[in-house]
Amino acid sequence: MSVEQEETRTGGCQCGAVRFRIKGGLGRPSICHCRMCQKQFGGFFGPLVTVKGEVEWPRDEPAYFQSSINIDRGFCRQCGTPLTYRHPGGLEIAIGAFDKRDDLAPQIQVNFDARLAWVDTIFSAPVHQDPDYYSQQEKIISFQHPDHETENWPAHGMKL
């Protein structure tokens, strides 16, 4: 249950200050329903994948918050993007932080008993289909780092 690959995987935070490169395969993608993951991600669960290869941090490295006796949670000190879950057995990286994520569908749920009861039904909610809303979204100028390596960043928007 792992994501095997020979290529180098890249990713990083929203502002681009923290970037990573992973050489080698990845382990099992998962979602964790524990309260600490909910708080770290500000969401319903924490989507993570285990790193089996070597991680390089070509720009800045994550800052860490020790959330429990043996767990550190990494984030970008500039924009706050949650990035890592570091534990005695290794390192996991947030699935959403990868530039290419299509093959990282979670294969297992952990801490299932701590899940929010309504998580199982969220995708049966009505879909917002207002074309005026989406045309307004197209006018937004994003300062988010693109999903690929860049030589120079930030282009705009970063307050240091």
Secondary structure as GFF3:
##gff-version 3
##sequence-region A 1 160
A	DSSP	beta_strand	8	12	.	.	.	ID=ss1
A	DSSP	beta_strand	19	23	.	.	.	ID=ss2
A	DSSP	beta_strand	26	32	.	.	.	ID=ss3
A	DSSP	alpha_helix	35	41	.	.	.	ID=ss4
A	DSSP	beta_strand	46	51	.	.	.	ID=ss5
A	DSSP	beta_strand	54	56	.	.	.	ID=ss6
A	DSSP	beta_strand	63	68	.	.	.	ID=ss7
A	DSSP	beta_strand	71	75	.	.	.	ID=ss8
A	DSSP	beta_strand	82	87	.	.	.	ID=ss9
A	DSSP	beta_strand	90	94	.	.	.	ID=ss10
A	DSSP	three_ten_helix	95	97	.	.	.	ID=ss11
A	DSSP	beta_strand	108	110	.	.	.	ID=ss12
A	DSSP	three_ten_helix	112	114	.	.	.	ID=ss13
A	DSSP	three_ten_helix	117	124	.	.	.	ID=ss14
A	DSSP	alpha_helix	131	137	.	.	.	ID=ss15
###
